[in-house]
Structure formats: structure tokens, C-alpha cells
């Protein structure tokens, strides 16, 4: 890491290249959403049937087989995951299909009994209606908007309004590109995915604050004879070592989890994929989106 302790990269001078790259990613995200006719929403938002089954023997190694059995019924890609400790032999099955009575549940139970030799008891069968899904979606959107508003207010008081605006623009940029990446692989949008997006907001904001805090320090002293753009570049280079170390260690953990659960647990896979993309984009946006926005603001309205 000593090789990047005192780098001299001209990040701000290459901001237009960063804007072009971000534009390409955003356009690709939009095309993917249009091609898929929206997002692949989970039962949390679109409604469906949830079943909880308890088996006599271990089932943790056979989740893919059960997922295939249920998927062959034509209810779309089901969500199959264990509940509690693996020794409990309990799983939850969620399908995006609902009907009057217990028609869907009966079909799923019948298919498992016929094709999977492991006795089980039915713990519960519930239906989630589209109205509940719409309420969850609305509450989620309100929560995200309130979070972004609170961030803007905090950054405005902590630093200066232009820094707050730049931070929020970077956060919106990160969320849109992450959503686009999820759309490209047709990942399921669930409450767990929303939790990943909120985690990304926090991670990206933390990285941006570190840079802006160094900018504030460099606004005084000997840096006064330098231009605002030079001060921003100097701040980005001084915090680059910290940024690389933090992002790399975070990505090592995320990629490990992603590889381990890639074929075993769809929920964890999608959540980890979202966080991996968000970590990369969040690190990138702190340098090539948030900081250049402050520099552009300063050109029109000098920041004192």
C-alpha cells in the first residue's frame, strides 16, 4: 500500500470520462428494466403463497432438488430456504401464485410428496395478497426517501449545502446502477434486496464523508494558494489508500459469501450480489461523481 500512499492522479481532470461511464451504466440499466418490463418482484411485493414444512430427515443439502420440483409446476422461480438451524429440518417455500382456498399449497405439497422421499409435516400455509405488497412497496419507498432527505440535511449542516447535494446525487447514482445490475441478471426484488440498497447508501455515504472531511481540512493553511480543483484532487489522493484498503477488504468478504451461496441460496446470492455491485459503484461515485459535482458547483457559486 506504500505505492499509493502519496499518489498524484488527476481525478477531477478526468471527470468527464467518469460522467460518460456513468451515463453508459445508467442507459444500460434503463434498457434492462424496459426489456424485462419492470423488476422481478418477490412475493413480498407482488403477492403469492408461503408454506413452511418440517421434514423428518435432513433437507439442507436438497434445497436445489426441492426448488426444481416446485419450479416444474409452472409457478415461476420459487424461493426455498431453511428456517432456523439446519438440524430443525424446516424450510419455507414461497411461490408467486395465489388462488382461492389452498389450491396452490395442495399442488406444491403433492409434488414434493411424489418426487422427494422425505416425510414432512405442514406447519403453515399463508397467502400474501397484492394489496399487502403495494403497502410494503409504498412504505419502502417512503423509508428510502426519508433516509435520503435526512442525509441531505445532515451533510448540509456538517459541511455545506453543495456537499450535501453532491452526496445525495452520488447516492441516487449508486442505487440506480445497482438496481440496473439486479435487473440485468433478473434478480428478485425482495425486502432483503431493499435492505442491501440501504446498506449501500450507508457505505457510499461513509466513503464520501471521508473525502469531504479531508477537503474541509485542505481548504485552509498552505492549500489556500491552490485552486479549489487542486484541493479536491489532493484530498482524493490523500484518502485513496484508505479507500482502496476499505473497499478491498469489504469486497473480499462479499465475494466469498457470493461464491459459497451462489447455487445454494437465492436470497443470500441476490443480496450479496447487490452489495458487491453497490460497494464498487459507491467507491467509484465518491471519486468521480460526488467530488466533481462539488467542483462544478464551486465554479458557478464559489464555496467559502
N, C-alpha and C positions, 0 to 999 in steps of 0.2 A: 504493500500500500504506500510505501515511501515514494514510489514513482509518480503518484498522483497527489502527493501532499501539497505541492506548490505548482499546479498546472496553470496554463495560460491559454485556455480555449476561449475563442470568441463566440460565446453562445448567443449573445444579443445580436451580433453582426449577422448571424445565420438564422435569425428568427423567421424570415420569410420562407425558408426551406421547411422549418418546423410547421408553419401555418399551412403550407401546401400538403405536407404529410398528414397533418390532422384532417385537412379537408378531404383527402382521399379516403381516410378511415371512416369519416362520417358519412360520405357518399356511399361507400360500400355497406355500411350499417343500414342506411336507409333503403338501399336496393334489396338487402336481405329481408328486412321487415316487410317490404312490399311483396317480394316473391313468396314469402311464407304466409302472406295475408294476416299479418299480426304476429303476436308471440304465442308460443306453445304454453299456454297457461295450465297450471296444475288444477287439481280438484279444489284446492283452496279458493280459487277464483272462479272457476268455470262450473263447479258443482260435480257431483259424482257419488260413488258408493265406497265406503270404507269398511273393511272387515278385519277382525282380529281373531286369529286362530292359534290354539295351543296344541302342539304335537307331542306325541309320546317319546319319540326319539329325536336326536339332534337334527337340526334343519339348516344350520348356519352355512354349511357347505353346498347346499342345494338351492340357494335362492335363484340362481340363474335358470335352473330347471323349472322351478315354480313360475318364474316370470315368463318363461316360454309357454308353459301350459296355459296360463291366463291370457297371454297375448294372442294365442291362436283362436281365442273366442271372438276376436274382432272388436274388442273394446278399446283399441289403441294400446299404446305402450303403458303397461301397469307399473305402479310403484310398489315394490316389495322390499320390506326392510324388517330387521329384527327389532324386538321390543325388550328393553332391559338387558340383563346378562344373557349371554348365548346359552347358558345352561338351562334357562327357562323354556327354551324351545318355542317361543312365541313370536309370531310375525304379524305385521299389518300389511294388508293388500288394499291398494287404492286404484280404482279404475274411473275413467271419465265417462261413466254411463250410469244413468239412473232411470228407474221405471216405477210404476205403481206397485206397491207391495214389495215382495222380496225376490222378484224375478231375476234381477242381475246377480244378487247374492247366491241364489239357488244354482244358477248356471256355473258360477265360479267354484262353489263348493263341490258340485257334481264333477266338474272337470278335474279338480285336484284329487278327489277320491278315486277317480277312474284311472288316472295316469301317474299318480305318485303314491307309492306303497309306504305310507306312514300314517297311522291313525291320529286323528286330531279331534278336538272339541271346538265348537264355535263360541267364542267369548262375546262378540258383539257384531252387529251389522247396522251401519248407520248410513243415511243418505244426506248429502250436503246439497242444498238447493242453490240455484243460480243467484237468488236474492242475497243469500249469505255471502256468496262470492263477490257480488258487487259491493256489498258493505265493507268487506275486507279490503277490496281494491281501493275504495274511496278513503278508508281510514289509513291505508298505507300511503297513498298519495299525499294526504294531509300531513302525515308524520314526516315524510321526506321534505315537503315544502317548509314546514315549521323548523326542521333541522337546518335547512339552507338559510332561512331567514335569521335564525339565531347565530349562525356562523358569520353572516354579513354584519350583524350588529356587533358581535364580539371583535371581529377584525377591524371594524371602523373605530371602535374605542381603543383597542390595543395598539393599533398602528395609525392608520389614516384611511379615509374613505376609499381612495384609489386602490389601496392594498386589499381592502375588503372586497371590492368589486372584482379585482383580478383573481382573488382566491375563489370566489363563487363561480366565475366564468370557467376556471380550471376544473372545479368540481363537477359542473354540468357537463363539461367536455369529457371528463373521465367516465361519468355514469352513462352517457350516450354511447360512447365507444364500447364500453363493457356490455351494455345491452345489445349492441350490434354484434359483438362476438358471440354472445349467447344465442342470438337469432341465427347466425351463420351455421352453428352446429346443431340448431334446432333444440337447444336445451330447454328443459321445463322451467317455467317461471313459477316459483313457489314462494312461500313465506321464508324459507331458508335462503333462497336467492336474494330476496329483499334484505335479509339480514347481512348477506355478503356485500350488497351495494352500500349499506350504511357503514359497514366496516371499512370499505374502500374510501368513503368520504372522510372518515377519521384519519386513515393512514395518509391520504393525499394532503389533507389539511395540515397534519403534523409536519410533513416534509416541506410544505410551502412556508409555514411559520418559521422554521429553522432558517431558511434562506432570507426571509423578510427581516428577521431579527438581526441577522448579520448586516443586511443593508442599512438598517437603522444605526447600527454601531459605526458603519463606514461613512455615514453622512457627515460626521464631524472629524476633527483632528486634521491630519495631513491629507486626508482624502478630499478636503474642501477644494483643493486646486484641480481636482479631476472632474470630468463631466459626469452627469448622472448615469449615462450609459456605461462609462468605465467603472463607476462604483458598483453598479449592478453586476457587471462581468466579474469584478474582483470578488464580490460576495458569493457568486455562484461557484467560482473556482475554489474559494476557501472552504466551502461546505461540501465540495464534490466528494472528498474522501469519505466523509460521514455518510453521504447519500449512497455511495456505492456499497459500503460495508453493510448498512442497514438493509438496503434492498436485496442484496445478495443473500444475506442470512435468512431473510423472510422468504425469499423465493426457494431456497433450499428446502425449507420445511414444507412449503406448499406443494412443490413438485414431488416431494417424497410421498405426501399424502395422496396426491393425484394419481401417481403410478400405482400405489398399493390398492386403492379403491376404484381404479378405472373400470374394472369389469365386475366388481363385487357389490357396489352400492351406488346407484344412480344419483341419489340425493347428495351424498358427500362429493361425488365426482363433479356434479354441476356447480355446487357451492365452491369447491376448491378451484375449479377452472375459472369461475368468475373472479375470485380473489387473486388468482395468479395474473390474469389479464389486468385487473384493476391496479395491482401493485406496479406492474410495468408501466401502465399508462399514467398512474399517479406520479411516479418518479419522473417520467418524461414531461408531464404537464407543468410540474413545478419549475422546470428549467426553460421550456420552450413555449409555454402558454402564459402562466401567471406572471412571470418576471417581465417578458416583453410587453404585456398589457400595461404594466406599471410604467415602463419606459415610454410607451406611446402616449399614455395619459400625461406624463410629465412634459412632453414636448408641447402639448397644447395648453396645459394648465400646470405650470411648474409647482412641484411639491416642496413645500418649505419644511 
